[in-house]
Amino acid sequence: MFDLTSQKSFQYCTLLKKTVDDVILSGNGLPIPCILLGNKSDLTEHAVSSQEIEDTSRLLQFIAWKEISVKENIHIEETVRCIVEALMEKQQPDEILERARPKDEILENQLETKLNRNTQQSSCCGAGVKRNAF
């Protein structure tokens, strides 16, 4: 998700998508389904055009793109439905998490270290119940 009023936010979002695609594949070997979301559609001044969003969405293989407003609750429910349906089409939900994997062993070790650190430091509602960062 990026801020429609910030070109820098849009550039960061595209960099993040490239990084995710370089690091993680879904169980079928394809990039994880992602939707490109432009937030603050309720504001009139946009720094990123719809055409630029469309072009970037195609180039980086997002499954869709949408201008949304979290503040005004515009297009939120349908966006969530879209990503859930895309994930369900690809695989069963338990297979998605089970098969998502880093492309190389070094990155896998880095992710595992971070997960272990987050799991050790986090508890659910302060009750001492361990939970994953994901």
Secondary structure, DSSP 8 states (H G I E B T S, - for coil): -EETT-HHHHHHHHHHHHHHHHHEE-TTSS----EEEEE-TTSS--SS-HHHHHHHHHHTT-SEEEE-BTTTTBSHHHHHHHHHHHHHHHS-HHHHHHH-EESSHHHHHHHHHHHHHHHHH--BTTTTB-----
